[in-house]
Structure formats: C-alpha cells, structure tokens
C-alpha cells in the first residue's frame, strides 16, 4: 500500500469506529459486540503505530472510553436528595402516622399531609441563583449527582429565569423529568423500539452528551419539592409549592391536602380509578407532612425522610403454569423455593420466575410442579404465586418435599423453630452463599459498580479471579486473563477497571452494609458505623477485637434504633478471623471515611448532654437526634464530664447527682428555646 492508500484505510477505520462510538455512547444501542469493537480498535492502533508519519486530523482513540465517566461532571448536592420509604397497605400508613406521633411526642395531635402522585421518571436538582438557572444535576446517589445543565436547559417546562420580585437568592428545586405515555409511543416507533418504557426513554434522552439530542426529545418536568431555599419560606409544603407555581415552575395538578390517614386513603382510591387517564406513568402517591417546621423536626433516617412515605399502587396478576420448583440459596444461607414458570406477560413485564417465599408457604398453598397458578407482580418486587387454580379433573404432580441438605454444598440445612426460613449451614463453604455475598457487594444498593453485575461475578468467580471482596480491586492486574474471555476486550476491560476505581471512596457505613451481614441493612450499617469515630478506631477495634468488644457493644446498645439482633450478628461475623482480615484489606485498598451527621454549629456543639425525666414536647428519639444535629454528644449516664442535663418531668436520681456534681441543668422549656435559637 502506498502512503495515500494507507491514509485512506485509516480514515475508513476511523469513520467506522466513530459510528460505533456514537451507537455505544450516545444512543445506548451498540450494533457490534465489545470484542468486535476492540478488534477494530486494535487494527487502527496497529496501522497508526506502524505509520507514525501519517498525520491525522482526528483520532477517536484519544477519546474512547474516557467518555463514559467524564461525560458528566460530578455535582455535590448542596443538601442531600432523599428517597422514600414505601407503604403498601392501610396498616403501613397507620404505622407511618404512629411513628410520626411517637417521634414528635404529645405536642402534636393532628398532622396535615400534602399528597402528590409518585411520577415514574428521573429525579433532578435545579439550582437557581437570584432567579437564574445556574446548574442542574441528576440525583445520582443522593449526595453526588452528575451535571446535566445544558440538557436541562432544552426542556420547555423548566424556566431559565424566574423573573419575579423577591425571588430567593438561592433555591434548589427538585422534581421529576418524565415522558408522557403518548410521546413515548411516538418516539419509540420512530427510533426502532429502543426503549422499554417511558421512564427508560426519559433516562436515555436526558443523559445525552449532545444537548441537541435531548432538545429533540419530548421531556417534561414536574416539581416535587425543594432543598435549600435562602429567602422567604412558607409555613407549609403546600403553600411553598403554590409559590413555585406562581414562578412558572410546574407542580402536580393533582396535589391535594388531607389531615387524616382515612382522608389519604380516599384520595388514593380516587386516583387509582383515574390512573389510566393520567397522561404519564405514576406508580403510587406520596404523602408528605405538610408543616415545614414539623418536617424539619422529623429529619431523616438513613436515606429517607421520616416525614414522607410513598403509597404504592396495588399489583397486577396473571395465570400461568409452574414448570419446576427450584431452590435458591441466598447470601445469608436462606433456602428459598422458586417457581420456574411458563413465561407470562403481567402488566407489560414478562415474568418467568416467581418466589415461593418459604416451605410453609408451599405446604399451605400446596403448590406442585405442573400446577396452574395465579402470579402477582407489584412494582419492583419479585413476583410471587398467590394461589393454585387447578382444574379438578387433571391429575396433579406429587407433593413437594423440602430438602434436608443444601443442593449446592451438601451442608446440613438448619431449621430454627423461631424462624420460617430454613438455612444452609455452609456459610463459608457454600458457593451459592459466597457468590450471593459477592453479588451483593457490587450491587446497586452497595458499592454500585457499573458493569460488574451477576453475570460478570459468575464469570470471574468460576475463573477464580474473584473469591473475596478485596479481589475486586485486584482485577486490574488481570488484564491478559480477562481479555481472553469471550465477550471481553481491551475496551470493556478498561471500562470495568475505571468503574471499579471510580467507586473506591465510600463511607464506613457503606462498607459495613456491603459485607452482607445478616440483619445489617443500610439503616443498621449506618447506626453501627456511628459507634466508630474514625476509620483508625474501627481498624484498631478489629485488630484487638477481644479487648474492645464489650466497650463497643455498650456504645452500640445506646444507638437509636439499633437492636440486639443486628449487634449480635455483626459480632458473630467478626468472630471469624478471615472476615476481620478481609475488612482490613478493604480498609487499606479503598478510601473509607466515617460519615458524619451534618452538624449545624450551635451553643451545644461539642458538649456532652444528657436527657432525664419525660419530655412533653418531643420524644426522646427526636431530642437525641436534634441534639446530635447540633453537634452535641448525647450520653446516657451522668459523670463529672457531662456538660448539660436536660431535665423533664419526674426527673429522679440523675437530677440529684447533677446538682451534686455542679452540672448545668436546664428545663425542657429552655431546651426548646435553645433549639429555636
Ligand atoms: S419526594 C423527600 N415526591 O421517587 C424526598 N419523590 O422513591 C424524596 N418521585 O427520588 C422525593 N414523584 O425521584 C417525591 N411526588 C413525588 C415524587 C417523587 C416521584 C421520585 C423521586 C424520588 C423517588 C423516591
């Protein structure tokens, strides 16, 4: 080939790669496999290297890959974007109100709620400074999102400028970006059925590198709240939302108010009957305590506000046949029977598996292989079998018998009379449990490593690249081995390594949660991590477990909401040396920090305070939580180092001792004044 021919072949290759880049990165619709793509890249690299004298106007190799994580700059939300706890039944709602009243104490009798539909779209945060839209970001993990300002500016519903008097100097407006059902059908038709549903289409349209693409998509916006507002604030959420509306920010036309749970349920029924006529997908209603100062008092637990709850819509059902009953072993050893079904469409989703929960359930419902059954699917939860509907004339299969040993590792199955779930006893030898824990570790709710899901964990586990959590961080040294696997190439390997490296910094609570310890979910992990003031103190606690256990246990017992089951399970886990060593390895490999309650400087910051007697205006839990938010350390026993005693009604020995020790004592009234200042 002469120089001209070589150059031409390079240009052709570049054009081809550019087309695939566009399909992969911008359209989320690659037309070739990663391996095929990698072959093109290798070919291009080779010609370029062999012909260094050929000048190129552009070289897509310089951009490849980098794009994925650098497309969108990270954005720290000024105030966290929370998620919601769910309620399915009216009992759940009554419990929600009970929790509110318990937390607020007898000072609050009647709670008013604001009601909005729960739109099935994507949450965004819009920042307005002096009325001007200055930035917009996705929710991300609630603390850090991605900047999508240029894309947001293309959405007609979102004003560029709020041109009114007295607009707050800073305002975070939260809301949902979505697509109507009709717009979705039209878009999907013209784009070759790219998207599974309107939510998907909205997501694909919003995360575009080129805002011109977003501009062409029919995206809509409805606000469902706000973060920080520096300026006039209203007394209620409802009134604040009406003010947004006056500023031409769309709010839900279905927004409503009620001051009883029964009232909420009536509104729910009404919306259920109108659901089909609502032009966009909604998957429930959201109830929010209307009074903003009550919202403030209630604060949040974990990632969800105490003051709001999502009331999800009921499920849909369909009939099908059970082909087989299989057994799944979970990461905690739980043995769960699963029904393999003849695939059936339930409300737009093809369902081929349903959980049978446990063996009592199979027994009670007498579910057998070959049975006709009714299957139910609700929201994101795993579909389940409601009942058998056999036609009496047909002969049925044999009655199902529960296993005595684990089908995976042959260990004995343990039956705890206190529990319905039966468990495989091979905690550290059962491959299903080990795999389950590894999958949990990288899953969305845990470390959320993009491109490292069930499929990849299975592959890397069977190739012995990953056996322990910490092996995830050594995958980067396995390039030659991984690139040899089917479907893997340089590009996909680099993307994976990049995704892993980008998720290396996380709070201690996330580390504890990601370990997959029984009874230690997100909330408990957060509570457990509270017992440690620094990563170093956690490390030395692990290195010297015996000496430290009782002290740390005592601290944990004091932590609001943390029960003995979680504490016992946590210590049981740490009893195994391998587990402790693995945690230390992770602490060394990753950048772990201790998550702190956001503290507002106050008169009591850094002070040790103690509550005694009964409080009238708020519960102990609220008092403790608010004191901590103001930077105080709440202690449970009195000593000379205690700074302040807050003495409620019927204070006894602690008050007496405080007086003896000369500790400052304040009344509940003074405590409330302190909070208000
Ligand atoms: S309130 C205070 N209101 O649902 C906390 N969220 O499951 C959180 N969503 O991330 C938001 N409609 O994306 C709220 N009327 C509504 C909503 C709504 C949809 C989404 C939002 C949030 C998710 C939580």
Boltz pocket constraint, residues with backbone or C-beta under 6 A from the ligand:
constraints:
  - pocket:
      binder: B
      contacts: [[A, 81], [A, 82], [A, 83], [A, 84], [A, 116], [A, 117], [A, 118], [A, 119], [A, 120], [A, 121], [A, 122], [A, 123], [A, 139], [A, 175], [A, 176], [A, 223], [A, 224], [A, 225], [A, 286], [A, 305], [A, 308], [A, 310]]
      max_distance: 6.0
